[in-house]
């Protein structure tokens, strides 16, 4: 994904990647085409760059832990009449190397050179490690 522009977003209400997977399996988290969506207030000004290979990177419990490829951006008009942006996502969730992030509101752009690498599929359960052990392994260069 070299050169791609991504979005960074807090995954509120999830403690693990499994929580995110479970949420996105619900009908409430899906658009009319069955793809997962995340609705946000602000429309990205750099939409074309995001849709040229970009992903949404999820921050779970203070660390980037997963990403999903951005499929498209759909307009949503809320019951209050306000225009919002529905980030339509590929249903496949890729786990990433943990990367610490401070809390923030809304979303942020994430340049490709700052995005953590995907974990090999064989390490799919890595985020079930206790955070202290995971951090210690990272400090030692063992993950």
N, CA, C and O atoms as a MOPAC input file, in Angstrom:
PM7 MOZYME 1SCF
protein

 N      0.82100 1    -1.19700 1     0.00000 1
 C      0.00000 1     0.00000 1     0.00000 1
 C      0.86100 1     1.25600 1     0.00000 1
 O      0.46700 1     2.29800 1     0.52300 1
 N      2.02000 1     1.13900 1    -0.58400 1
 C      2.90700 1     2.28100 1    -0.65300 1
 C      2.23100 1     3.42700 1    -1.38800 1
 O      1.63500 1     3.23800 1    -2.44800 1
 N      2.33200 1     4.60000 1    -0.81700 1
 C      1.78000 1     5.77900 1    -1.44900 1
 C      0.31600 1     6.03300 1    -1.16800 1
 O     -0.17700 1     7.13000 1    -1.43200 1
 N     -0.39000 1     5.05400 1    -0.64200 1
 C     -1.81700 1     5.23100 1    -0.37400 1
 C     -2.01500 1     6.14800 1     0.82700 1
 O     -1.15800 1     6.25400 1     1.70500 1
 N     -3.16000 1     6.80100 1     0.83900 1
 C     -3.55000 1     7.61200 1     1.98800 1
 C     -4.63500 1     6.84200 1     2.72800 1
 O     -5.52800 1     6.26600 1     2.10600 1
 N     -4.55900 1     6.83200 1     4.04000 1
 C     -5.47000 1     6.05600 1     4.86000 1
 C     -6.18300 1     6.95900 1     5.86200 1
 O     -5.86300 1     8.13900 1     6.00400 1
 N     -7.15400 1     6.37300 1     6.54800 1
 C     -7.87200 1     7.04600 1     7.63200 1
 C     -7.59800 1     6.28100 1     8.91800 1
 O     -7.54400 1     5.05200 1     8.92700 1
 N     -7.42700 1     7.02800 1    10.00100 1
 C     -7.22500 1     6.47600 1    11.33100 1
 C     -8.45000 1     6.82500 1    12.16300 1
 O     -8.85800 1     7.98600 1    12.21100 1
 N     -9.04100 1     5.82700 1    12.82200 1
 C    -10.28500 1     6.05400 1    13.56900 1
 C    -10.27400 1     5.22900 1    14.83900 1
 O     -9.83400 1     4.08000 1    14.83800 1
 N    -10.76600 1     5.82600 1    15.93900 1
 C    -10.92700 1     5.07500 1    17.18200 1
 C    -12.08200 1     4.09800 1    17.02300 1
 O    -13.11400 1     4.44000 1    16.44700 1
 N    -11.91300 1     2.90600 1    17.52400 1
 C    -12.94600 1     1.87900 1    17.48800 1
 C    -13.63000 1     1.88100 1    18.85700 1
 O    -13.32500 1     1.05500 1    19.71800 1
 N    -14.54900 1     2.81200 1    19.04100 1
 C    -15.21000 1     3.01100 1    20.32900 1
 C    -16.10000 1     1.81400 1    20.65100 1
 O    -16.85500 1     1.34200 1    19.80100 1
 N    -16.00500 1     1.33800 1    21.87100 1
 C    -16.84300 1     0.23200 1    22.32700 1
 C    -16.24500 1    -1.14000 1    22.08400 1
 O    -16.85000 1    -2.14300 1    22.46200 1
 N    -15.08800 1    -1.21500 1    21.47100 1
 C    -14.44300 1    -2.50300 1    21.22200 1
 C    -13.17500 1    -2.60600 1    22.06200 1
 O    -12.39000 1    -1.66100 1    22.14300 1
 N    -12.98800 1    -3.75300 1    22.67600 1
 C    -11.76800 1    -4.01600 1    23.43500 1
 C    -10.79300 1    -4.89500 1    22.66300 1
 O     -9.60600 1    -4.95200 1    22.98300 1
 N    -11.30800 1    -5.58200 1    21.63700 1
 C    -10.47800 1    -6.49100 1    20.84000 1
 C    -10.92300 1    -6.41600 1    19.38100 1
 O    -11.97300 1    -5.86000 1    19.05900 1
 N    -10.09900 1    -6.98800 1    18.51400 1
 C    -10.47100 1    -7.08000 1    17.10500 1
 C    -11.70900 1    -7.96800 1    16.96400 1
 O    -12.54600 1    -7.73400 1    16.09100 1
 N    -11.82400 1    -8.97400 1    17.81200 1
 C    -12.99500 1    -9.85100 1    17.77200 1
 C    -14.27800 1    -9.06000 1    18.03200 1
 O    -15.30900 1    -9.33600 1    17.41900 1
 N    -14.22200 1    -8.07300 1    18.94100 1
 C    -15.39300 1    -7.22000 1    19.18700 1
 C    -15.78900 1    -6.47700 1    17.90300 1
 O    -16.97400 1    -6.36700 1    17.58700 1
 N    -14.80300 1    -5.97400 1    17.17400 1
 C    -15.06900 1    -5.28700 1    15.91100 1
 C    -15.70300 1    -6.24500 1    14.90300 1
 O    -16.67300 1    -5.89400 1    14.23200 1
 N    -15.15600 1    -7.44200 1    14.80200 1
 C    -15.69000 1    -8.45100 1    13.88500 1
 C    -17.14000 1    -8.77300 1    14.24000 1
 O    -18.00100 1    -8.83000 1    13.36300 1
 N    -17.40300 1    -8.98100 1    15.52100 1
 C    -18.76800 1    -9.29200 1    15.97300 1
 C    -19.72600 1    -8.15400 1    15.64000 1
 O    -20.83500 1    -8.40000 1    15.16400 1
 N    -19.31200 1    -6.90800 1    15.88500 1
 C    -20.16600 1    -5.76100 1    15.60300 1
 C    -20.48800 1    -5.68000 1    14.11400 1
 O    -21.64000 1    -5.47100 1    13.73400 1
 N    -19.47400 1    -5.84600 1    13.28000 1
 C    -19.69300 1    -5.70800 1    11.84500 1
 C    -20.52500 1    -6.84700 1    11.26000 1
 O    -21.02800 1    -6.73100 1    10.14300 1
 N    -20.67600 1    -7.93300 1    11.99600 1
 C    -21.52900 1    -9.03600 1    11.55200 1
 C    -23.01200 1    -8.72500 1    11.78200 1
 O    -23.87900 1    -9.42000 1    11.25100 1
 N    -23.30700 1    -7.68800 1    12.56900 1
 C    -24.70400 1    -7.34000 1    12.82800 1
 C    -25.28000 1    -6.55300 1    11.66100 1
 O    -24.55900 1    -5.84700 1    10.95700 1
 N    -26.56100 1    -6.68000 1    11.47000 1
 C    -27.24600 1    -5.96400 1    10.38200 1
 C    -27.12300 1    -4.45200 1    10.55100 1
 O    -27.04800 1    -3.71600 1     9.56600 1
 N    -27.10200 1    -3.99800 1    11.78600 1
 C    -27.03200 1    -2.55500 1    12.06700 1
 C    -25.73800 1    -1.91700 1    11.54700 1
 O    -25.71400 1    -0.72900 1    11.22800 1
 N    -24.66900 1    -2.70800 1    11.46500 1
 C    -23.36900 1    -2.18300 1    11.03800 1
 C    -23.15700 1    -2.29500 1     9.53900 1
 O    -22.08400 1    -1.95700 1     9.03900 1
 N    -24.16800 1    -2.76700 1     8.81400 1
 C    -24.01800 1    -2.99800 1     7.38900 1
 C    -24.90300 1    -2.06600 1     6.57000 1
 O    -25.97000 1    -1.63700 1     7.00900 1
 N    -24.42700 1    -1.77100 1     5.37600 1
 C    -25.21200 1    -0.98000 1     4.44200 1
 C    -26.22100 1    -1.86200 1     3.72000 1
 O    -26.30000 1    -3.06200 1     3.98500 1
 N    -26.97700 1    -1.28600 1     2.82700 1
 C    -28.01000 1    -2.03800 1     2.10600 1
 C    -27.41600 1    -3.14400 1     1.23100 1
 O    -28.10700 1    -4.10900 1     0.90200 1
 N    -26.13600 1    -3.01100 1     0.85000 1
 C    -25.46800 1    -4.03800 1     0.04600 1
 C    -24.76600 1    -5.09000 1     0.89700 1
 O    -24.09900 1    -5.97500 1     0.36100 1
 N    -24.91200 1    -5.00000 1     2.23500 1
 C    -24.31300 1    -5.98000 1     3.13800 1
 C    -22.87600 1    -5.68400 1     3.53200 1
 O    -22.30800 1    -6.40400 1     4.35200 1
 N    -22.27300 1    -4.63800 1     2.96600 1
 C    -20.89900 1    -4.28500 1     3.33000 1
 C    -20.90300 1    -3.48600 1     4.62700 1
 O    -21.83700 1    -2.72600 1     4.88400 1
 N    -19.86800 1    -3.65100 1     5.44700 1
 C    -19.79300 1    -2.86400 1     6.68000 1
 C    -19.61800 1    -1.37900 1     6.37700 1
 O    -18.90500 1    -1.00700 1     5.44500 1
 N    -20.26900 1    -0.54300 1     7.16800 1
 C    -20.14200 1     0.91000 1     7.01800 1
 C    -19.86000 1     1.52300 1     8.38100 1
 O    -20.26600 1     1.00700 1     9.42200 1
 N    -19.15600 1     2.63400 1     8.33400 1
 C    -18.94300 1     3.44100 1     9.52900 1
 C    -19.29000 1     4.87800 1     9.13800 1
 O    -18.66200 1     5.45300 1     8.25000 1
 N    -20.27400 1     5.44100 1     9.79500 1
 C    -20.74700 1     6.78000 1     9.44800 1
 C    -20.03900 1     7.80400 1    10.32200 1
 O    -19.94300 1     7.64600 1    11.53900 1
 N    -19.54600 1     8.85300 1     9.68100 1
 C    -18.83200 1     9.91500 1    10.37200 1
 C    -19.38200 1    11.27100 1     9.90800 1
 O    -19.94600 1    11.38100 1     8.82000 1
 N    -19.21200 1    12.27600 1    10.73100 1
 C    -19.76000 1    13.60500 1    10.41000 1
 C    -19.05700 1    14.28200 1     9.25500 1
 O    -19.70600 1    14.88200 1     8.39700 1
 N    -17.75100 1    14.19500 1     9.22100 1
 C    -16.97000 1    14.96700 1     8.25400 1
 C    -16.69700 1    14.16200 1     6.98400 1
 O    -16.39500 1    12.97000 1     7.03600 1
 N    -16.81200 1    14.84300 1     5.84400 1
 C    -16.51100 1    14.23800 1     4.55200 1
 C    -15.03700 1    14.51500 1     4.23500 1
 O    -14.61000 1    15.66800 1     4.29100 1
 N    -14.25600 1    13.48800 1     3.90600 1
 C    -12.83000 1    13.70600 1     3.61100 1
 C    -12.62800 1    14.56900 1     2.36800 1
 O    -13.21700 1    14.30600 1     1.31900 1
 N    -11.80600 1    15.58100 1     2.49000 1
 C    -11.48200 1    16.43500 1     1.34700 1
 C    -10.57000 1    15.70600 1     0.35600 1
 O    -10.51400 1    16.05100 1    -0.82500 1
 N     -9.86600 1    14.70500 1     0.85100 1
 C     -8.92000 1    13.96000 1     0.01900 1
 C     -9.49800 1    12.58600 1    -0.36600 1
 O     -8.79100 1    11.57800 1    -0.36500 1
 N    -10.77200 1    12.57200 1    -0.68700 1
 C    -11.50000 1    11.32600 1    -0.97100 1
 C    -10.85000 1    10.51200 1    -2.09200 1
 O    -10.70700 1     9.29600 1    -1.96600 1
 N    -10.46100 1    11.16000 1    -3.17200 1
 C     -9.87700 1    10.43300 1    -4.30800 1
 C     -8.61700 1     9.67900 1    -3.88800 1
 O     -8.39800 1     8.54700 1    -4.32000 1
 N     -7.79200 1    10.29700 1    -3.05000 1
 C     -6.57300 1     9.64000 1    -2.57800 1
 C     -6.90600 1     8.44800 1    -1.68400 1
 O     -6.25400 1     7.40700 1    -1.76100 1
 N     -7.91400 1     8.60400 1    -0.84200 1
 C     -8.31700 1     7.52100 1     0.05400 1
 C     -8.82800 1     6.31400 1    -0.72900 1
 O     -8.56000 1     5.16800 1    -0.36800 1
 N     -9.56400 1     6.58600 1    -1.80200 1
 C    -10.16900 1     5.50300 1    -2.57000 1
 C     -9.20600 1     4.87400 1    -3.57000 1
 O     -9.57100 1     3.94100 1    -4.28500 1
 N     -7.99500 1     5.37700 1    -3.61900 1
 C     -6.96300 1     4.82300 1    -4.49800 1
 C     -6.06300 1     3.88000 1    -3.69900 1
 O     -4.84300 1     4.04600 1    -3.67300 1
 N     -6.67300 1     2.89300 1    -3.05200 1
 C     -5.91000 1     1.89800 1    -2.29900 1
 C     -5.85200 1     2.13700 1    -0.80600 1
 O     -5.11100 1     1.44600 1    -0.10700 1
 N     -6.60400 1     3.08900 1    -0.29600 1
 C     -6.56200 1     3.40100 1     1.12500 1
 C     -7.38000 1     2.44400 1     1.98900 1
 O     -8.23500 1     1.70800 1     1.49800 1
 N     -7.09500 1     2.47600 1     3.27500 1
 C     -7.78300 1     1.64600 1     4.26100 1
 C     -8.16800 1     2.49000 1     5.45800 1
 O     -7.63000 1     3.57600 1     5.67200 1
 N     -9.09700 1     1.97900 1     6.22600 1
 C     -9.42700 1     2.56500 1     7.52500 1
 C     -8.67500 1     1.74100 1     8.56000 1
 O     -8.87700 1     0.53200 1     8.66500 1
 N     -7.80600 1     2.39900 1     9.32500 1
 C     -7.04200 1     1.74300 1    10.39000 1
 C     -7.76000 1     1.97800 1    11.70800 1
 O     -8.04900 1     3.11900 1    12.07100 1
 N     -8.04700 1     0.90100 1    12.42200 1
 C     -8.79300 1     0.96300 1    13.68000 1
 C     -7.86100 1     1.02300 1    14.88100 1
 O     -6.95700 1     0.19900 1    15.01400 1
 N     -8.08600 1     2.00800 1    15.76000 1
 C     -7.36600 1     2.11900 1    17.02800 1
 C     -8.25000 1     1.46800 1    18.09000 1
 O     -9.36200 1     1.92600 1    18.35300 1
 N     -7.74400 1     0.40100 1    18.69200 1
 C     -8.47300 1    -0.34600 1    19.71800 1
 C     -7.64300 1    -0.32400 1    20.99700 1
 O     -6.50500 1    -0.79200 1    21.02700 1
 N     -8.23500 1     0.22900 1    22.05100 1
 C     -7.56800 1     0.33300 1    23.35200 1
 C     -6.18600 1     0.98300 1    23.24300 1
 O     -5.21200 1     0.50400 1    23.82200 1
 N     -6.12300 1     2.08100 1    22.49100 1
 C     -4.90100 1     2.88200 1    22.42600 1
 C     -3.85900 1     2.42100 1    21.43200 1
 O     -2.76300 1     2.98000 1    21.39300 1
 N     -4.17100 1     1.40100 1    20.61600 1
 C     -3.21400 1     0.92200 1    19.62300 1
 C     -3.91700 1     0.62200 1    18.30700 1
 O     -5.04000 1     0.11900 1    18.29100 1
 N     -3.24400 1     0.93600 1    17.20500 1
 C     -3.75100 1     0.48000 1    15.91100 1
 C     -3.63900 1    -1.03100 1    15.93700 1
 O     -2.57300 1    -1.57000 1    16.23600 1
 N     -4.73700 1    -1.72700 1    15.62500 1
 C     -4.75700 1    -3.18600 1    15.69400 1
 C     -5.27100 1    -3.84900 1    14.42600 1
 O     -5.02700 1    -5.03500 1    14.20500 1
 N     -5.99000 1    -3.08600 1    13.57900 1
 C     -6.60300 1    -3.70300 1    12.40200 1
 C     -6.85700 1    -2.64400 1    11.34000 1
 O     -6.84100 1    -1.44300 1    11.60900 1
 N     -7.09000 1    -3.12600 1    10.12800 1
 C     -7.44300 1    -2.22800 1     9.03500 1
 C     -8.44100 1    -2.92000 1     8.12000 1
 O     -8.52600 1    -4.14600 1     8.04900 1
 N     -9.19500 1    -2.07200 1     7.42100 1
 C    -10.11200 1    -2.54100 1     6.39100 1
 C     -9.97900 1    -1.62400 1     5.19300 1
 O     -9.91200 1    -0.40300 1     5.33700 1
 N     -9.94100 1    -2.21500 1     4.01200 1
 C     -9.82300 1    -1.43600 1     2.77600 1
 C    -11.08800 1    -0.61200 1     2.57600 1
 O    -12.20300 1    -1.09500 1     2.77700 1
 N    -10.89300 1     0.64300 1     2.17700 1
 C    -12.01900 1     1.52000 1     1.85900 1
 C    -12.54000 1     1.16200 1     0.46600 1
 O    -11.77700 1     1.13600 1    -0.50000 1
 N    -13.83300 1     0.89000 1     0.36900 1
 C    -14.45000 1     0.53500 1    -0.90500 1
 C    -14.99700 1     1.78100 1    -1.59300 1
 O    -14.77400 1     1.99800 1    -2.78400 1
 N    -15.71700 1     2.59400 1    -0.82200 1
 C    -16.28900 1     3.83000 1    -1.37000 1
 C    -16.77700 1     4.70200 1    -0.21700 1
 O    -16.80800 1     4.28300 1     0.94000 1
 N    -17.15700 1     5.92700 1    -0.57100 1
 C    -17.74900 1     6.86000 1     0.38500 1
 C    -19.17000 1     7.14300 1    -0.08300 1
 O    -19.37900 1     7.55600 1    -1.22400 1
 N    -20.13900 1     6.92500 1     0.78500 1
 C    -21.53900 1     7.18000 1     0.44700 1
 C    -22.06700 1     8.33400 1     1.28000 1
 O    -21.69900 1     8.50500 1     2.44200 1
 N    -22.92500 1     9.11100 1     0.67000 1
 C    -23.58200 1    10.19800 1     1.40000 1
 C    -24.73400 1     9.61600 1     2.22400 1
 O    -25.49900 1     8.77700 1     1.74900 1
 N    -24.83200 1    10.07900 1     3.45300 1
 C    -25.95300 1     9.71700 1     4.32700 1
 C    -26.51800 1    11.00700 1     4.89800 1
 O    -25.77800 1    11.85300 1     5.40000 1
 N    -27.81700 1    11.14900 1     4.81800 1
 C    -28.49100 1    12.28800 1     5.42300 1
 C    -29.18700 1    11.76600 1     6.67500 1
 O    -30.06500 1    10.90600 1     6.59700 1
 N    -28.78700 1    12.29100 1     7.82500 1
 C    -29.35100 1    11.84100 1     9.08400 1
 C    -30.77000 1    12.33100 1     9.28700 1
 O    -31.25800 1    13.17300 1     8.53400 1
 N    -31.43400 1    11.80100 1    10.30800 1
 C    -32.79800 1    12.22000 1    10.65100 1
 C    -32.83800 1    13.71400 1    10.95400 1
 O    -33.88700 1    14.34800 1    10.84200 1
 N    -31.68100 1    14.27700 1    11.34100 1
 C    -31.59500 1    15.70500 1    11.63500 1
 C    -31.34600 1    16.55200 1    10.38700 1
 O    -31.23000 1    17.77400 1    10.47700 1
 N    -31.26300 1    15.89600 1     9.21000 1
 C    -31.05200 1    16.60500 1     7.95900 1
 C    -29.59600 1    16.92800 1     7.65700 1
 O    -29.30900 1    17.57200 1     6.64800 1
 N    -28.67800 1    16.49600 1     8.50400 1
 C    -27.25600 1    16.79600 1     8.31500 1
 C    -26.60600 1    15.73800 1     7.42300 1
 O    -26.81600 1    14.53900 1     7.60700 1
 N    -25.81300 1    16.20300 1     6.45500 1
 C    -25.08000 1    15.31700 1     5.54500 1
 C    -23.89900 1    14.68700 1     6.29000 1
 O    -23.13400 1    15.37400 1     6.96700 1
 N    -23.77300 1    13.38200 1     6.14800 1
 C    -22.68000 1    12.64700 1     6.76800 1
 C    -22.00700 1    11.76100 1     5.71500 1
 O    -22.52100 1    11.57900 1     4.61100 1
 N    -20.86100 1    11.22300 1     6.08200 1
 C    -20.10500 1    10.35000 1     5.18300 1
 C    -20.12300 1     8.93000 1     5.73100 1
 O    -19.72000 1     8.68700 1     6.86900 1
 N    -20.59300 1     7.99800 1     4.91500 1
 C    -20.54100 1     6.58100 1     5.27700 1
 C    -19.29500 1     5.99100 1     4.62900 1
 O    -19.19300 1     5.92100 1     3.40400 1
 N    -18.35700 1     5.56900 1     5.45800 1
 C    -17.15800 1     4.90400 1     4.96900 1
 C    -17.55800 1     3.45200 1     4.72200 1
 O    -17.80800 1     2.70600 1     5.66900 1
 N    -17.61700 1     3.05300 1     3.46500 1
 C    -18.00000 1     1.68800 1     3.11700 1
 C    -16.72000 1     0.86600 1     3.05300 1
 O    -15.77200 1     1.22700 1     2.35700 1
 N    -16.70400 1    -0.24800 1     3.79100 1
 C    -15.48200 1    -1.01500 1     4.00800 1
 C    -15.55500 1    -2.40900 1     3.40300 1
 O    -16.62700 1    -3.00300 1     3.28600 1
 N    -14.40500 1    -2.90700 1     3.02800 1
 C    -14.29900 1    -4.30400 1     2.62800 1
 C    -14.56500 1    -5.13500 1     3.88200 1
 O    -14.07800 1    -4.77400 1     4.95300 1
 N    -15.31000 1    -6.21900 1     3.79200 1
 C    -15.60900 1    -6.99200 1     5.00300 1
 C    -14.39700 1    -7.69100 1     5.62100 1
 O    -14.43500 1    -8.06100 1     6.79400 1
 N    -13.32400 1    -7.87800 1     4.85000 1
 C    -12.15000 1    -8.55300 1     5.39600 1
 C    -11.37300 1    -7.60400 1     6.31000 1
 O    -10.98700 1    -6.50700 1     5.90700 1
 N    -11.15500 1    -8.04500 1     7.53300 1
 C    -10.39900 1    -7.26800 1     8.51500 1
 C     -8.98700 1    -7.84100 1     8.59100 1
 O     -8.79800 1    -9.02700 1     8.86200 1
 N     -8.01100 1    -6.99000 1     8.34900 1
 C     -6.60100 1    -7.39100 1     8.41000 1
 C     -6.02700 1    -6.92100 1     9.74600 1
 O     -6.08300 1    -5.73400 1    10.06500 1
 N     -5.49300 1    -7.82700 1    10.50200 1
 C     -4.83400 1    -7.43800 1    11.75500 1
 C     -3.48200 1    -6.82100 1    11.41400 1
 O     -2.81700 1    -7.23200 1    10.46300 1
 N     -3.09200 1    -5.83500 1    12.20000 1
 C     -1.82600 1    -5.13300 1    11.95500 1
 C     -0.92000 1    -5.24400 1    13.17600 1
 O     -1.34300 1    -5.63100 1    14.26500 1
 N      0.31400 1    -4.89800 1    12.95600 1
 C      1.22300 1    -4.76900 1    14.10200 1
 C      0.65900 1    -3.67400 1    14.99600 1
 O      0.10200 1    -2.69300 1    14.50500 1
 N      0.80000 1    -3.83800 1    16.28400 1
 C      0.30200 1    -2.83300 1    17.22200 1
 C      1.14300 1    -1.56300 1    17.09800 1
 O      2.37000 1    -1.61900 1    17.01000 1
 N      0.46600 1    -0.43500 1    17.09300 1
 C      1.13400 1     0.86500 1    17.04600 1
 C      0.35500 1     1.80800 1    17.95000 1
 O     -0.81900 1     2.08400 1    17.70200 1
 N      1.00000 1     2.29900 1    18.98700 1
 C      0.32900 1     3.14300 1    19.98200 1
 C     -0.16000 1     4.45200 1    19.37500 1
 O      0.51300 1     5.05900 1    18.54200 1
 N     -1.35400 1     4.87700 1    19.81200 1
 C     -1.92500 1     6.15800 1    19.39200 1
 C     -2.67000 1     6.76200 1    20.56700 1
 O     -3.37600 1     6.06300 1    21.29300 1
 N     -2.51000 1     8.06200 1    20.74900 1
 C     -3.24500 1     8.77900 1    21.79300 1
 C     -4.68900 1     8.96900 1    21.34600 1
 O     -4.97600 1     8.95400 1    20.14900 1
 N     -5.59800 1     9.14900 1    22.29900 1
 C     -6.99900 1     9.38700 1    21.93200 1
 C     -7.15600 1    10.67800 1    21.12500 1
 O     -6.39300 1    11.62800 1    21.30100 1
 N     -8.13900 1    10.69900 1    20.25400 1
 C     -8.46300 1    11.87200 1    19.45300 1
 C     -9.93600 1    11.76400 1    19.07700 1
 O    -10.54200 1    10.69800 1    19.18600 1
 N    -10.49600 1    12.87600 1    18.63700 1
 C    -11.89200 1    12.87900 1    18.20800 1
 C    -11.97000 1    12.78100 1    16.69700 1
 O    -11.07500 1    13.24000 1    15.98700 1
 N    -13.04200 1    12.18500 1    16.21300 1
 C    -13.24400 1    12.08600 1    14.77300 1
 C    -12.28200 1    11.09900 1    14.15100 1
 O    -12.06700 1    10.01100 1    14.68600 1
 N    -11.70600 1    11.46900 1    13.02900 1
 C    -10.73100 1    10.63700 1    12.35300 1
 C     -9.57100 1    11.50500 1    11.89800 1
 O     -9.65900 1    12.73300 1    11.90400 1
 N     -8.49600 1    10.86100 1    11.50600 1
 C     -7.30200 1    11.55100 1    11.02700 1
 C     -6.81100 1    10.86300 1     9.76000 1
 O     -7.02400 1     9.66500 1     9.56800 1
 N     -6.15300 1    11.63300 1     8.90200 1
 C     -5.46700 1    11.01600 1     7.77100 1
 C     -4.24500 1    10.28800 1     8.31000 1
 O     -3.62500 1    10.72200 1     9.28000 1
 N     -3.90500 1     9.16900 1     7.66200 1
 C     -2.73100 1     8.38900 1     8.03700 1
 C     -1.93400 1     8.12700 1     6.76000 1
 O     -2.34900 1     7.33100 1     5.91800 1
 N     -0.77900 1     8.80400 1     6.61800 1
 C      0.05200 1     8.56500 1     5.43200 1
 C      0.55000 1     7.11100 1     5.41400 1
 O      0.74100 1     6.49800 1     6.46400 1
 N      0.75000 1     6.58500 1     4.23100 1
 C      1.17600 1     5.19400 1     4.07000 1
 C      2.45800 1     4.88500 1     4.84100 1
 O      2.59600 1     3.79800 1     5.40100 1
 N      3.39200 1     5.82800 1     4.87400 1
 C      4.66600 1     5.55300 1     5.54600 1
 C      4.54100 1     5.51100 1     7.06700 1
 O      5.49400 1     5.13500 1     7.75000 1
 N      3.38600 1     5.88900 1     7.60800 1
 C      3.15300 1     5.81000 1     9.05100 1
 C      2.23000 1     4.65000 1     9.42900 1
 O      1.98700 1     4.41100 1    10.61200 1
 N      1.72400 1     3.94000 1     8.44400 1
 C      0.78200 1     2.84300 1     8.68600 1
 C      1.53500 1     1.57900 1     9.09100 1
 O      2.52100 1     1.21200 1     8.45200 1
 N      1.07200 1     0.91100 1    10.15600 1
 C      1.74100 1    -0.33200 1    10.55200 1
 C      1.48800 1    -1.44500 1     9.54200 1
 O      0.47100 1    -1.45500 1     8.84800 1
 N      2.42400 1    -2.37400 1     9.47500 1
 C      2.31400 1    -3.50700 1     8.55100 1
 C      1.24700 1    -4.49600 1     9.02800 1
 O      0.95600 1    -4.59400 1    10.22000 1
 N      0.68100 1    -5.21300 1     8.08100 1
 C     -0.24600 1    -6.27800 1     8.41600 1
 C      0.51500 1    -7.41100 1     9.10700 1
 O      1.69000 1    -7.65000 1     8.83000 1
 N     -0.17800 1    -8.09800 1    10.00700 1
 C      0.39400 1    -9.29500 1    10.62600 1
 C      0.22600 1   -10.46700 1     9.66500 1
 O     -0.74000 1   -10.51400 1     8.90400 1
 N      1.16000 1   -11.40800 1     9.69800 1
 C      0.95400 1   -12.63200 1     8.90500 1
 C     -0.31100 1   -13.32700 1     9.39800 1
 O     -0.64700 1   -13.24400 1    10.57900 1
 N     -0.99900 1   -13.99900 1     8.51400 1
 C     -2.25200 1   -14.68000 1     8.88400 1
 C     -2.04900 1   -15.65000 1    10.05100 1
 O     -2.96000 1   -15.83800 1    10.85700 1
 N     -0.88800 1   -16.25800 1    10.15200 1
 C     -0.62000 1   -17.21800 1    11.23000 1
 C     -0.65700 1   -16.56400 1    12.60600 1
 O     -0.75600 1   -17.26200 1    13.61500 1
 N     -0.57900 1   -15.22400 1    12.66500 1
 C     -0.57100 1   -14.52000 1    13.95000 1
 C     -1.91200 1   -13.84500 1    14.21500 1
 O     -1.96700 1   -12.82100 1    14.89500 1
 N     -2.98200 1   -14.40600 1    13.68900 1
 C     -4.30700 1   -13.78500 1    13.78600 1
 C     -4.76300 1   -13.56100 1    15.22100 1
 O     -5.54300 1   -12.64100 1    15.47000 1
 N     -4.31200 1   -14.35700 1    16.16000 1
 C     -4.75700 1   -14.20500 1    17.54200 1
 C     -3.86000 1   -13.33800 1    18.39200 1
 O     -4.00900 1   -13.32300 1    19.61400 1
 N     -2.93200 1   -12.61300 1    17.78900 1
 C     -1.97500 1   -11.83300 1    18.57300 1
 C     -2.61600 1   -10.82800 1    19.51200 1
 O     -2.07800 1   -10.57800 1    20.59100 1
 N     -3.74300 1   -10.24600 1    19.14100 1
 C     -4.26400 1    -9.20100 1    20.00300 1
 C     -4.96400 1    -9.75900 1    21.24400 1
 O     -5.53900 1    -8.99800 1    22.02200 1
 N     -4.92200 1   -11.07200 1    21.43400 1
 C     -5.47600 1   -11.64100 1    22.65400 1
 C     -4.42800 1   -11.69100 1    23.76600 1
 O     -4.74900 1   -12.05000 1    24.89900 1
 N     -3.19100 1   -11.33700 1    23.45600 1
 C     -2.16300 1   -11.26200 1    24.49500 1
 C     -2.48900 1   -10.12900 1    25.45500 1
 O     -3.05200 1    -9.11300 1    25.04500 1
 N     -2.14500 1   -10.29000 1    26.72200 1
 C     -2.32000 1    -9.16200 1    27.64100 1
 C     -1.48900 1    -7.97100 1    27.15200 1
 O     -0.36600 1    -8.15800 1    26.68300 1
 N     -2.02300 1    -6.75900 1    27.25700 1
 C     -1.31600 1    -5.58800 1    26.71700 1
 C      0.10600 1    -5.42700 1    27.24500 1
 O      0.99600 1    -5.00900 1    26.50400 1
 N      0.32900 1    -5.75500 1    28.51500 1
 C      1.67500 1    -5.60100 1    29.09100 1
 C      2.66700 1    -6.54700 1    28.40700 1
 O      3.79400 1    -6.15700 1    28.10300 1
 N      2.23800 1    -7.79600 1    28.16600 1
 C      3.09900 1    -8.77300 1    27.50800 1
 C      3.33400 1    -8.37600 1    26.05400 1
 O      4.45800 1    -8.47500 1    25.56000 1
 N      2.30000 1    -7.93500 1    25.37500 1
 C      2.41900 1    -7.51000 1    23.98700 1
 C      3.40600 1    -6.35000 1    23.87100 1
 O      4.24700 1    -6.34200 1    22.97200 1
 N      3.31100 1    -5.37800 1    24.76800 1
 C      4.22600 1    -4.22200 1    24.75900 1
 C      5.65500 1    -4.66100 1    25.03200 1
 O      6.58700 1    -4.18100 1    24.38800 1
 N      5.83400 1    -5.57700 1    25.98800 1
 C      7.17100 1    -6.06900 1    26.32100 1
 C      7.78800 1    -6.80500 1    25.13100 1
 O      8.97300 1    -6.62900 1    24.84700 1
 N      7.00900 1    -7.61600 1    24.44000 1
 C      7.51800 1    -8.31500 1    23.25800 1
 C      7.90400 1    -7.32700 1    22.15300 1
 O      8.92000 1    -7.49800 1    21.47900 1
 N      7.08400 1    -6.30400 1    21.98200 1
 C      7.38500 1    -5.29000 1    20.97600 1
 C      8.68800 1    -4.55600 1    21.32000 1
 O      9.50500 1    -4.28100 1    20.44200 1
 N      8.86600 1    -4.24500 1    22.59500 1
 C     10.07900 1    -3.54700 1    23.03300 1
 C     11.32800 1    -4.38000 1    22.77700 1
 O     12.39700 1    -3.84000 1    22.49400 1
 N     11.18600 1    -5.70900 1    22.87800 1
 C     12.29800 1    -6.60200 1    22.64300 1
 C     12.46500 1    -6.93600 1    21.15000 1
 O     13.40800 1    -7.62800 1    20.76700 1
 N     11.55600 1    -6.44600 1    20.32600 1
 C     11.62100 1    -6.72000 1    18.89700 1
 C     11.15200 1    -8.12500 1    18.54000 1
 O     11.53500 1    -8.66400 1    17.50100 1
 N     10.33000 1    -8.71500 1    19.38900 1
 C      9.88200 1   -10.09400 1    19.16700 1
 C      8.48500 1   -10.20800 1    18.57900 1
 O      7.92100 1   -11.30000 1    18.51000 1
 N      7.93600 1    -9.09900 1    18.16300 1
 C      6.64400 1    -9.16300 1    17.44400 1
 C      6.62200 1    -8.11000 1    16.37200 1
 O      5.63400 1    -7.98600 1    15.64900 1

